[in-house]
Amino acid sequence: MKRSWLGRIWPGTLAVVLFVFFAFPVYWMFSTALKPTSQIISEDPVWFPDAPTLEHFRTAVNADHFWTLVRNSLTVTVLAVVFSLLIALLASFAIARMRFKGRRGFILAFMIAQMAPWEVMVIAIYMLVRDGDMLNSLVPLTLFYMVMVLPFTVLTLRGFVAAVPKELEESAMVDGCTRPQAFIKVIFPLLAPGLMATSLFGFITAWNEFPLVLILNKDAEAQTLPLWLSQFQTAFGDDWGATMAAASLFAIPILLLFLFLQRKAVGGLTAGAVKG
């Protein structure tokens, strides 16, 4: 009885501890952004703001090039995710359904690419973009962000495509569908959890990327929000309230996307990891 009681208690306790550990920094960031400056620099920590204010958010929003950088970040992130999903859908179908020479090596290459640290290739990427006269452009960022998230997207969607019975596709083809039509009408609707999981991962990866834009885009109007956020304190001195407000604005899109896709994204990551 004692062992059974402990078995029921410790998982919940551990979950609560982990939740507090990971959620507290997020809470402190948002609460600091809402505190008056006098409460931020006080000797004793203020856990709950007495008089919440939006002044720090107004300071962040009115910063130079803020809305231009928001547009840049959304553009490169959304395009990178969309392009990677389109390519990964075709590649994952070919890997899961077709048997061709070099298939295992192709899968192994994607796994190695997923593990490779992209930072070591920054110099080579810079030389390619410089020689192509595309510095301070969003096109290279979009292409390289797409390449970053593509291996994970292909490997995850491969598991979902392999989990769909071939008989469903064959039945559709017997009924008169071509292979592309069978893929669009039968397989594609069943890939929704995998698409949501991979799109969430790709969005977070591209949205948070920092080294490439630091090297490739020196023009202030061609940068993205991560680089702007790293320079925010320098522009405004030690204004920690405005810094936390800027960090909160940067985190809001990811939090909203995760809350919207939470259930299917978690299920998609789990299913894609064990099937195929």
Residue frames relative to the residue before (quaternion, step in Angstrom):
aa qw qx qy qz dx dy dz
M 1.0000 0.0000 0.0000 0.0000 0.00 0.00 0.00
K 0.6572 0.5070 -0.3150 0.4602 3.57 0.95 -0.87
R 0.6640 0.4952 -0.3113 0.4658 3.57 0.94 -0.86
S 0.6403 0.5200 -0.3254 0.4624 3.58 1.02 -0.76
W 0.6407 0.5228 -0.3188 0.4632 3.59 1.00 -0.79
L 0.6673 0.4872 -0.3022 0.4754 3.57 0.96 -0.87
G 0.6295 0.5523 -0.3292 0.4361 3.56 1.07 -0.71
R 0.6802 0.4637 -0.2900 0.4881 3.57 1.15 -0.55
I 0.6949 0.5054 -0.2776 0.4296 3.57 1.07 -0.70
W 0.7095 0.5118 -0.3095 0.3728 3.59 0.70 -1.01
P 0.6271 0.5210 -0.3919 0.4264 3.70 0.89 -0.54
G 0.6630 0.4989 -0.3078 0.4656 3.57 0.99 -0.83
T 0.6423 0.5238 -0.3207 0.4586 3.57 1.00 -0.83
L 0.6596 0.5029 -0.3045 0.4682 3.56 0.95 -0.89
A 0.6370 0.5291 -0.3291 0.4539 3.60 1.02 -0.78
V 0.6515 0.5095 -0.3133 0.4667 3.59 1.00 -0.84
V 0.6515 0.5162 -0.3161 0.4573 3.59 0.94 -0.87
L 0.6745 0.4870 -0.2945 0.4703 3.58 0.91 -0.88
F 0.6230 0.5369 -0.3409 0.4554 3.58 1.04 -0.76
V 0.6680 0.4886 -0.3021 0.4730 3.59 0.89 -0.92
F 0.6471 0.5426 -0.3193 0.4301 3.57 0.96 -0.89
F 0.7544 0.3832 -0.2139 0.4882 3.60 0.90 -0.90
A 0.6933 0.4873 -0.2850 0.4478 3.59 1.05 -0.66
F 0.5768 0.6298 -0.3867 0.3480 3.61 1.06 -0.62
P 0.6543 0.4966 -0.3539 0.4473 3.68 0.82 -0.74
V 0.6346 0.5206 -0.3363 0.4616 3.58 1.04 -0.73
Y 0.6464 0.5109 -0.3166 0.4700 3.56 0.97 -0.88
W 0.6723 0.5054 -0.3095 0.4436 3.59 0.88 -0.92
M 0.6145 0.5452 -0.3434 0.4552 3.58 1.06 -0.71
F 0.7110 0.4427 -0.2698 0.4751 3.59 0.79 -1.00
S 0.6615 0.5056 -0.3236 0.4496 3.60 0.93 -0.81
T 0.6347 0.5180 -0.3315 0.4679 3.60 1.03 -0.73
A 0.6361 0.5321 -0.3302 0.4508 3.57 1.03 -0.72
L 0.7168 0.4358 -0.2475 0.4849 3.60 1.15 -0.56
K 0.5798 0.6055 -0.3784 0.3926 3.60 1.22 -0.21
P 0.5072 -0.5860 0.5181 0.3618 3.58 -1.18 0.47
T 0.6553 -0.5424 0.3509 0.3915 3.57 -1.15 0.58
S 0.6244 0.5600 -0.3458 0.4206 3.60 0.99 -0.73
Q 0.6897 0.4574 -0.2856 0.4834 3.61 1.06 -0.64
I 0.6033 0.5626 -0.3607 0.4352 3.60 1.16 -0.50
I 0.7795 0.3323 -0.1699 0.5031 3.60 0.89 -0.92
S 0.3849 0.7273 -0.4873 0.2924 3.61 1.19 0.33
E 0.5889 -0.5930 0.4200 0.3538 3.58 -1.18 0.57
D 0.7359 0.3290 -0.2018 0.5564 3.58 1.02 -0.77
P 0.4790 -0.6878 0.4533 0.3035 3.60 -0.81 0.91
V 0.2590 -0.7382 0.6056 0.1457 3.53 -1.06 0.83
W 0.2779 -0.8115 0.4934 0.1444 3.56 -0.31 1.27
F 0.7861 0.1397 -0.0683 0.5982 3.58 1.09 -0.72
P 0.4233 -0.7165 0.4826 0.2730 3.63 -0.64 1.02
D 0.4197 -0.7230 0.4941 0.2386 3.56 -0.83 1.03
A 0.7954 0.0831 -0.0175 0.6001 3.56 0.97 -0.86
P 0.2199 -0.8125 0.5236 0.1315 3.62 0.15 1.22
T 0.0753 -0.7960 0.6006 0.0054 3.53 -1.06 0.84
L 0.3309 -0.7371 0.5582 0.1887 3.57 -1.19 0.63
E 0.3368 0.7767 -0.4783 0.2335 3.57 1.26 0.20
H 0.6617 0.5048 -0.3188 0.4536 3.60 0.95 -0.81
F 0.6311 0.5143 -0.3391 0.4714 3.60 1.05 -0.65
R 0.6307 0.5167 -0.3385 0.4697 3.60 1.03 -0.71
T 0.6262 0.5323 -0.3373 0.4592 3.59 1.03 -0.73
A 0.6743 0.4946 -0.2931 0.4634 3.56 0.94 -0.89
V 0.6824 0.4941 -0.2939 0.4515 3.58 0.87 -0.94
N 0.7103 0.4500 -0.2544 0.4778 3.59 1.06 -0.72
A 0.4142 0.7036 -0.4788 0.3228 3.61 1.24 0.13
D 0.6467 -0.5416 0.3742 0.3854 3.55 -1.21 0.55
H 0.8737 0.0894 -0.1025 0.4671 3.53 -1.09 0.94
F 0.3078 0.7855 -0.5067 0.1775 3.64 1.16 0.21
W 0.7366 0.4211 -0.2556 0.4634 3.59 0.67 -1.05
T 0.5852 0.5509 -0.3728 0.4638 3.60 1.14 -0.48
L 0.6815 0.4742 -0.2845 0.4793 3.57 0.98 -0.84
V 0.5859 0.5454 -0.3711 0.4707 3.60 1.11 -0.57
R 0.6592 0.4998 -0.3019 0.4739 3.57 0.93 -0.89
N 0.6469 0.5200 -0.3220 0.4555 3.59 0.97 -0.84
S 0.6734 0.4997 -0.3010 0.4542 3.58 0.88 -0.93
L 0.6699 0.4875 -0.3057 0.4693 3.58 0.90 -0.88
T 0.6441 0.5402 -0.3296 0.4297 3.58 0.96 -0.81
V 0.7317 0.4213 -0.2581 0.4695 3.58 0.67 -1.06
T 0.6521 0.5226 -0.3288 0.4399 3.60 1.00 -0.73
V 0.6971 0.4694 -0.2833 0.4620 3.58 0.77 -1.01
L 0.6683 0.4939 -0.3099 0.4620 3.60 0.90 -0.86
A 0.6431 0.5188 -0.3308 0.4559 3.60 0.95 -0.79
V 0.6677 0.4924 -0.3045 0.4679 3.59 0.94 -0.85
V 0.6663 0.5048 -0.3103 0.4526 3.60 0.89 -0.90
F 0.6768 0.4849 -0.3003 0.4654 3.60 0.86 -0.91
S 0.6577 0.5057 -0.3198 0.4576 3.59 0.95 -0.82
L 0.6436 0.5109 -0.3302 0.4644 3.62 1.01 -0.70
L 0.6451 0.5196 -0.3298 0.4528 3.60 0.96 -0.81
I 0.6897 0.4582 -0.2834 0.4838 3.57 0.88 -0.89
A 0.6725 0.5138 -0.3065 0.4357 3.58 0.92 -0.87
L 0.5901 0.5690 -0.3750 0.4329 3.61 1.07 -0.61
L 0.6964 0.4555 -0.2732 0.4826 3.57 0.89 -0.91
A 0.6769 0.4964 -0.3018 0.4521 3.58 0.91 -0.90
S 0.6669 0.4991 -0.3130 0.4563 3.60 0.92 -0.85
F 0.6269 0.5230 -0.3417 0.4655 3.60 1.04 -0.68
A 0.6580 0.5043 -0.3130 0.4634 3.58 0.96 -0.84
I 0.6752 0.4915 -0.3038 0.4584 3.60 0.93 -0.84
A 0.7246 0.4579 -0.2529 0.4487 3.57 0.91 -0.91
R 0.7848 0.3653 -0.1760 0.4686 3.60 0.95 -0.82
M 0.7646 0.3685 -0.1924 0.4925 3.59 1.00 -0.73
R 0.2516 -0.7373 0.6100 0.1449 3.52 -1.21 0.67
F 0.1386 0.7946 -0.5715 0.1510 3.57 -0.40 1.22
K 0.6321 -0.5496 0.3949 0.3775 3.53 -1.24 0.46
G 0.7944 0.2608 -0.2186 0.5031 3.55 -0.85 0.99
R 0.3513 0.7676 -0.4774 0.2440 3.59 1.26 0.18
R 0.6757 0.4880 -0.3031 0.4620 3.60 0.87 -0.90
G 0.6516 0.5069 -0.3177 0.4663 3.55 1.00 -0.78
F 0.6096 0.5522 -0.3390 0.4568 3.56 1.11 -0.70
I 0.6632 0.4907 -0.2973 0.4807 3.58 0.95 -0.90
L 0.6455 0.5212 -0.3169 0.4596 3.59 0.98 -0.86
A 0.6341 0.5306 -0.3337 0.4528 3.59 1.00 -0.77
F 0.6430 0.5078 -0.3249 0.4724 3.60 1.01 -0.74
M 0.6428 0.5161 -0.3278 0.4614 3.60 0.99 -0.76
I 0.6557 0.4968 -0.3121 0.4752 3.57 0.97 -0.83
A 0.6419 0.5199 -0.3246 0.4607 3.58 0.99 -0.81
Q 0.6299 0.5372 -0.3347 0.4502 3.58 1.08 -0.69
M 0.7138 0.4487 -0.2522 0.4749 3.60 1.07 -0.74
A 0.5688 0.6330 -0.3847 0.3575 3.61 1.13 -0.49
P 0.3854 -0.7089 0.5326 0.2554 3.64 -0.91 0.82
W 0.3919 -0.7583 0.4747 0.2146 3.56 -0.58 1.16
E 0.5557 0.6369 -0.3971 0.3577 3.59 1.12 -0.49
V 0.6363 0.5438 -0.3451 0.4247 3.62 1.07 -0.65
M 0.6991 0.4538 -0.2672 0.4838 3.60 1.21 -0.36
V 0.3631 0.7622 -0.4796 0.2392 3.59 1.24 0.12
I 0.6536 0.5187 -0.3267 0.4439 3.60 0.93 -0.85
A 0.6632 0.4926 -0.3080 0.4719 3.60 0.93 -0.88
I 0.6411 0.5171 -0.3234 0.4659 3.58 0.99 -0.81
Y 0.6389 0.5306 -0.3279 0.4503 3.58 0.97 -0.84
M 0.6627 0.5058 -0.3111 0.4564 3.59 0.94 -0.87
L 0.6366 0.5213 -0.3284 0.4638 3.59 1.02 -0.76
V 0.6893 0.4711 -0.2828 0.4722 3.58 0.87 -0.95
R 0.6371 0.5242 -0.3297 0.4589 3.59 1.01 -0.77
D 0.6803 0.4805 -0.2957 0.4678 3.59 0.88 -0.90
G 0.6836 0.4560 -0.2834 0.4944 3.58 1.16 -0.51
D 0.3906 -0.7476 0.4544 0.2864 3.58 1.34 0.09
M 0.4962 0.6558 -0.4206 0.3832 3.57 0.94 0.95
L 0.2936 0.7435 -0.5407 0.2619 3.59 1.10 0.59
N 0.8123 0.2032 -0.1966 0.5101 3.58 -1.15 0.69
S 0.5469 0.5631 -0.4161 0.4590 3.55 1.10 0.79
L 0.4746 -0.6781 0.4864 0.2798 3.55 -1.17 0.62
V 0.5210 0.6625 -0.4120 0.3463 3.60 1.19 -0.37
P 0.6801 0.4635 -0.3234 0.4670 3.68 0.76 -0.84
L 0.6240 0.5370 -0.3476 0.4488 3.59 0.98 -0.77
T 0.6563 0.5140 -0.3127 0.4553 3.58 0.90 -0.89
L 0.6817 0.4940 -0.2944 0.4523 3.58 0.87 -0.94
F 0.7138 0.4432 -0.2716 0.4693 3.59 0.83 -0.91
Y 0.5958 0.5283 -0.3690 0.4794 3.62 1.09 -0.53
M 0.6254 0.5328 -0.3347 0.4614 3.57 1.02 -0.78
V 0.6638 0.4978 -0.3021 0.4693 3.58 0.94 -0.88
M 0.6101 0.5712 -0.3506 0.4226 3.60 1.04 -0.68
V 0.7775 0.3566 -0.1801 0.4856 3.56 0.82 -0.98
L 0.5001 0.7023 -0.4106 0.2967 3.60 1.22 -0.31
P 0.6551 0.5175 -0.3555 0.4202 3.69 0.78 -0.79
F 0.6663 0.4879 -0.3042 0.4748 3.59 0.88 -0.90
T 0.6481 0.5285 -0.3215 0.4443 3.57 0.96 -0.83
V 0.6661 0.5005 -0.3047 0.4615 3.58 0.90 -0.89
L 0.6934 0.4844 -0.2912 0.4469 3.58 0.81 -0.98
T 0.6632 0.4969 -0.3124 0.4644 3.59 1.00 -0.74
L 0.6922 0.4634 -0.2864 0.4733 3.59 0.84 -0.92
R 0.5554 0.5980 -0.3944 0.4223 3.59 1.12 -0.52
G 0.6500 0.5191 -0.3188 0.4543 3.58 0.98 -0.80
F 0.6704 0.4917 -0.3034 0.4655 3.58 1.00 -0.74
V 0.6444 0.5058 -0.3295 0.4694 3.57 0.97 -0.80
A 0.6647 0.5047 -0.3063 0.4579 3.59 0.96 -0.84
A 0.6512 0.5305 -0.3174 0.4402 3.60 1.13 -0.58
V 0.5908 0.5481 -0.3758 0.4575 3.61 1.21 -0.32
P 0.4572 -0.6995 0.4630 0.2955 3.65 -0.62 1.00
K 0.5122 -0.6545 0.4648 0.3055 3.55 -0.97 0.85
E 0.5725 0.6220 -0.3781 0.3774 3.56 1.15 -0.62
L 0.6146 0.5464 -0.3590 0.4415 3.59 1.07 -0.65
E 0.6671 0.4883 -0.2932 0.4801 3.54 0.94 -0.86
E 0.6659 0.5020 -0.3057 0.4594 3.57 0.93 -0.87
S 0.6264 0.5340 -0.3381 0.4563 3.60 1.03 -0.73
A 0.6501 0.5079 -0.3173 0.4677 3.56 0.98 -0.82
M 0.6608 0.4958 -0.3093 0.4709 3.58 1.01 -0.75
V 0.6106 0.5317 -0.3486 0.4722 3.60 1.10 -0.64
D 0.6842 0.4874 -0.2765 0.4668 3.57 1.07 -0.77
G 0.7115 -0.4858 0.2535 0.4398 3.57 1.24 0.14
C 0.5297 0.6267 -0.4199 0.3879 3.60 1.23 -0.06
T 0.4149 -0.6421 0.5735 0.2944 3.54 -1.19 0.54
R 0.6827 -0.4759 0.3307 0.4450 3.59 -1.21 0.20
P 0.6529 0.4831 -0.3454 0.4702 3.67 0.86 -0.71
Q 0.6511 0.5023 -0.3259 0.4664 3.61 0.97 -0.76
A 0.6380 0.5159 -0.3293 0.4673 3.60 0.99 -0.76
F 0.6387 0.5205 -0.3295 0.4610 3.57 1.03 -0.74
I 0.6991 0.4777 -0.2777 0.4538 3.58 0.88 -0.96
K 0.7622 0.4094 -0.2070 0.4568 3.59 0.87 -0.95
V 0.7690 0.3524 -0.1836 0.5006 3.61 1.07 -0.65
I 0.7734 0.3715 -0.2041 0.4714 3.59 0.63 -1.12
F 0.6543 0.5621 -0.3318 0.3818 3.57 0.82 -0.98
P 0.6736 0.4854 -0.3376 0.4435 3.69 0.81 -0.77
L 0.6656 0.5071 -0.3068 0.4535 3.61 1.13 -0.53
L 0.6320 0.5550 -0.3221 0.4344 3.58 1.27 -0.16
A 0.3351 0.7877 -0.4761 0.2014 3.61 1.25 0.08
P 0.6658 0.4828 -0.3431 0.4538 3.70 0.79 -0.79
G 0.6675 0.4977 -0.3083 0.4600 3.57 0.95 -0.83
L 0.6395 0.5228 -0.3254 0.4601 3.58 1.00 -0.77
M 0.6625 0.4965 -0.3097 0.4676 3.58 0.99 -0.79
A 0.6500 0.5188 -0.3205 0.4534 3.59 0.97 -0.84
T 0.7114 0.4500 -0.2663 0.4696 3.56 0.83 -0.95
S 0.6353 0.5182 -0.3442 0.4577 3.59 1.02 -0.67
L 0.6293 0.5209 -0.3350 0.4694 3.60 1.05 -0.70
F 0.6563 0.4967 -0.3109 0.4754 3.58 0.92 -0.89
G 0.6777 0.4969 -0.3007 0.4511 3.57 0.89 -0.91
F 0.6375 0.5270 -0.3316 0.4538 3.57 0.99 -0.79
I 0.6656 0.4958 -0.3084 0.4648 3.60 0.89 -0.91
T 0.6582 0.5193 -0.3136 0.4458 3.59 0.91 -0.90
A 0.7214 0.4334 -0.2566 0.4753 3.59 0.80 -0.98
W 0.6418 0.5423 -0.3263 0.4330 3.60 1.00 -0.78
N 0.7494 0.4032 -0.2093 0.4816 3.59 1.01 -0.83
E 0.4597 0.7174 -0.4478 0.2712 3.62 1.21 -0.25
F 0.1477 -0.8372 0.5264 0.0135 3.54 -0.88 1.03
P 0.7008 0.5108 -0.3263 0.3762 3.67 0.64 -1.00
L 0.6662 0.5276 -0.3306 0.4105 3.62 0.86 -0.86
V 0.6887 0.4644 -0.2915 0.4744 3.57 0.83 -0.94
L 0.5967 0.5645 -0.3597 0.4427 3.60 1.12 -0.58
I 0.7263 0.4259 -0.2331 0.4867 3.58 1.03 -0.81
L 0.7644 0.4275 -0.2104 0.4344 3.57 0.85 -0.99
N 0.7977 0.2694 -0.1156 0.5270 3.60 0.97 -0.81
K 0.0739 -0.8188 0.5693 -0.0024 3.55 -0.17 1.30
D 0.5742 0.5849 -0.3782 0.4304 3.58 1.18 -0.49
A 0.5175 -0.6798 0.4234 0.3015 3.59 -0.78 1.02
E 0.7131 0.4533 -0.2635 0.4654 3.60 1.01 -0.74
A 0.6723 0.4682 -0.2968 0.4907 3.60 1.28 -0.08
Q 0.5264 0.6402 -0.4072 0.3837 3.58 1.25 0.15
T 0.3981 -0.6879 0.5482 0.2604 3.55 -1.37 -0.05
L 0.7417 -0.4635 0.2677 0.4042 3.55 -1.28 0.26
P 0.6190 0.5432 -0.3911 0.4109 3.71 0.86 -0.65
L 0.6768 0.4717 -0.3003 0.4787 3.59 0.93 -0.84
W 0.6240 0.5326 -0.3337 0.4644 3.58 1.02 -0.76
L 0.6595 0.5128 -0.3108 0.4534 3.57 0.96 -0.84
S 0.6501 0.5169 -0.3246 0.4526 3.61 1.00 -0.74
Q 0.7227 0.4111 -0.2328 0.5044 3.60 1.16 -0.57
F 0.4477 0.7356 -0.4363 0.2610 3.56 1.26 -0.16
Q 0.6681 0.5062 -0.3198 0.4418 3.59 0.87 -0.86
T 0.6189 0.5459 -0.3421 0.4494 3.58 1.07 -0.71
A 0.6770 0.5017 -0.2934 0.4515 3.56 0.99 -0.84
F 0.7995 0.2703 -0.1244 0.5217 3.58 1.04 -0.71
G 0.5699 -0.6115 0.3924 0.3838 3.60 1.14 0.45
D 0.7471 -0.3571 0.3000 0.4736 3.57 -0.95 -0.94
D 0.2695 0.7589 -0.5410 0.2425 3.58 0.94 0.84
W 0.1433 -0.8397 0.5198 0.0641 3.57 0.21 1.30
G 0.5929 0.5677 -0.3735 0.4321 3.58 1.08 -0.54
A 0.6843 0.4622 -0.2790 0.4902 3.57 0.91 -0.93
T 0.6175 0.5418 -0.3447 0.4543 3.59 1.09 -0.70
M 0.6804 0.4691 -0.2883 0.4836 3.59 0.92 -0.87
A 0.6149 0.5296 -0.3497 0.4681 3.58 1.09 -0.64
A 0.6429 0.5077 -0.3225 0.4742 3.59 0.99 -0.80
A 0.6506 0.5053 -0.3154 0.4712 3.58 0.98 -0.82
S 0.6357 0.5253 -0.3267 0.4617 3.60 1.03 -0.74
L 0.6491 0.5048 -0.3180 0.4719 3.58 0.96 -0.83
F 0.6448 0.5234 -0.3155 0.4591 3.57 1.06 -0.75
A 0.7155 0.4627 -0.2531 0.4583 3.60 1.03 -0.78
I 0.5338 0.6733 -0.4013 0.3173 3.61 1.11 -0.57
P 0.6657 0.4977 -0.3502 0.4319 3.70 0.73 -0.81
I 0.6611 0.4967 -0.3170 0.4644 3.61 0.95 -0.80
L 0.6492 0.5150 -0.3219 0.4579 3.59 0.95 -0.83
L 0.6664 0.4933 -0.3088 0.4661 3.58 0.91 -0.86
L 0.6600 0.5024 -0.3132 0.4625 3.58 0.94 -0.85
F 0.6576 0.5053 -0.3162 0.4608 3.59 0.97 -0.80
L 0.6519 0.5058 -0.3212 0.4648 3.59 0.95 -0.80
F 0.6625 0.5127 -0.3013 0.4555 3.57 1.04 -0.76
L 0.7893 0.3110 -0.1448 0.5093 3.58 0.99 -0.86
Q 0.3051 0.8285 -0.4527 0.1245 3.57 1.30 -0.05
R 0.7388 0.4456 -0.2700 0.4274 3.60 0.54 -1.12
K 0.7330 0.4168 -0.2548 0.4734 3.56 0.72 -1.01
A 0.6211 0.5450 -0.3588 0.4341 3.59 1.08 -0.62
V 0.6618 0.4901 -0.3105 0.4748 3.61 0.92 -0.86
G 0.6593 0.4950 -0.3043 0.4773 3.57 0.96 -0.82
G 0.6463 0.5267 -0.3185 0.4511 3.54 1.05 -0.72
L 0.6448 0.5126 -0.3238 0.4654 3.57 0.97 -0.78
T 0.6657 0.5005 -0.3000 0.4651 3.58 0.98 -0.83
A 0.6971 0.4681 -0.2830 0.4635 3.57 0.82 -0.97
G 0.6790 0.4989 -0.3026 0.4455 3.57 0.90 -0.80
A 0.6542 0.5276 -0.3152 0.4407 3.55 1.18 -0.49
V 0.7744 0.3608 -0.1865 0.4852 3.62 1.09 -0.56
K 0.6802 0.4694 -0.3070 0.4720 3.61 1.17 -0.25
G 0.7194 0.4274 -0.3188 0.4452 3.52 -1.24 0.48
